[in-house]
Amino acid sequence: MTDPRVEIVARAYDRIADRFADWRDRLEGDPRREWAEDFASRLGPDARVLELGCGGASSETAMLTERFRLTGVDVSGEQIRRARERLPGAEFLQADFLEVELPGESFDAVCSFYVFNHVPREHLAGLLRRIAGWLRPGGLALNAFGASDNRGWTGEWLGADTFFASFRPPENSRLVEAAAFEILREEVVSFAEPEGAVEEFQWILARR
Ligand SMILES: C[S@@+](CC[C@H](N)C(=O)[O-])C[C@H]1O[C@@H](n2cnc3c(N)ncnc32)[C@H](O)[C@@H]1O
């Protein structure tokens, strides 16, 4: 982990793992399950799936583990500890996905749920190229991208300092296509946070 902003994010989730899980479960209108089911329905039974920023293992991580061979990666040691405790049958690595070395063309699918809005903008294009390199030809990628024009923000969120950044949807789509993906489905979807604020994410399902 060489980018200090990634270190800030890792430290944040080490501290707020419990509070984040409770907050996430109280979102209203979260479309993640429907996107995860669509993604899963397109995979064969033995598919190797990589989840980036898997956190402490959500119910979508559990669904993917039941149906496929899942590897989860997260930079927070506390989140990985929780994921291993919850789903002992899956493989979890504590690592920064901007740097981790994984074998090329070794996954049928890669996914992330509400993670890319923690990635510094200048790393997003390279991350998408890394994902393309980990996927076998024809492999699928499902990711939820932040949808606001945020050059980078560090501050307190859920009780710890963290970092957020994102592009507007046209730039997210452009970067996905520039990494040699074909977009199969995309949509900007909003949900309500427990405190009432409305947040937008762009979901993109693409094929290498
Ligand atoms: C908003 S949480 C989402 C967790 C999980 N996907 C969920 O929906 O419950 C974002 C997660 O991404 C992880 N993360 C952020 N940047 C990362 C990076 N560069 N490498 C690995 N994990 C990262 C954080 O540690 C955190 O667990």
The ligand as an SDF file (V2000), in Angstrom:
LIG
                    3D

 27 29  0  0  0  0  0  0  0  0999 V2000
  -17.8750    0.9390    1.2650 C   0  0  0  0  0  0  0  0  0  0  0  0
  -16.9190   -0.4640    1.7350 S   0  0  0  0  0  0  0  0  0  0  0  0
  -17.7980   -1.7410    0.8610 C   0  0  0  0  0  0  0  0  0  0  0  0
  -17.5180   -3.1170    1.4330 C   0  0  0  0  0  0  0  0  0  0  0  0
  -18.3320   -4.2280    0.7770 C   0  0  0  0  0  0  0  0  0  0  0  0
  -18.1310   -4.2560   -0.6550 N   0  0  0  0  0  0  0  0  0  0  0  0
  -19.7980   -4.0300    1.1090 C   0  0  0  0  0  0  0  0  0  0  0  0
  -20.5340   -3.6460    0.2130 O   0  0  0  0  0  0  0  0  0  0  0  0
  -20.1470   -4.2560    2.2510 O   0  0  0  0  0  0  0  0  0  0  0  0
  -15.4410   -0.2820    0.7330 C   0  0  0  0  0  0  0  0  0  0  0  0
  -14.4070   -1.3760    0.9820 C   0  0  0  0  0  0  0  0  0  0  0  0
  -13.3890   -1.2480   -0.0050 O   0  0  0  0  0  0  0  0  0  0  0  0
  -12.1330   -1.4620    0.6060 C   0  0  0  0  0  0  0  0  0  0  0  0
  -11.1110   -0.7850   -0.2050 N   0  0  0  0  0  0  0  0  0  0  0  0
  -11.0590    0.5250   -0.5570 C   0  0  0  0  0  0  0  0  0  0  0  0
   -9.9500    0.7810   -1.2840 N   0  0  0  0  0  0  0  0  0  0  0  0
   -9.2850   -0.4080   -1.4040 C   0  0  0  0  0  0  0  0  0  0  0  0
   -8.0650   -0.8080   -2.0510 C   0  0  0  0  0  0  0  0  0  0  0  0
   -7.2820    0.0870   -2.7030 N   0  0  0  0  0  0  0  0  0  0  0  0
   -7.6980   -2.1060   -1.9970 N   0  0  0  0  0  0  0  0  0  0  0  0
   -8.4590   -3.0210   -1.3360 C   0  0  0  0  0  0  0  0  0  0  0  0
   -9.6150   -2.6960   -0.6800 N   0  0  0  0  0  0  0  0  0  0  0  0
  -10.0250   -1.4060   -0.7250 C   0  0  0  0  0  0  0  0  0  0  0  0
  -12.2980   -0.8820    2.0100 C   0  0  0  0  0  0  0  0  0  0  0  0
  -11.3470   -1.3770    2.9370 O   0  0  0  0  0  0  0  0  0  0  0  0
  -13.7370   -1.2880    2.3450 C   0  0  0  0  0  0  0  0  0  0  0  0
  -13.8140   -2.5260    3.0190 O   0  0  0  0  0  0  0  0  0  0  0  0
  1  2  1  0
  2  3  1  0
  2 10  1  0
  3  4  1  0
  4  5  1  0
  5  6  1  0
  5  7  1  0
  7  8  2  0
  7  9  1  0
 10 11  1  0
 11 12  1  0
 11 26  1  0
 12 13  1  0
 13 14  1  0
 13 24  1  0
 14 15  1  0
 14 23  1  0
 15 16  2  0
 16 17  1  0
 17 18  1  0
 17 23  2  0
 18 19  1  0
 18 20  2  0
 20 21  1  0
 21 22  2  0
 22 23  1  0
 24 25  1  0
 24 26  1  0
 26 27  1  0
M  CHG  2   2   1   9  -1
M  END
$$$$
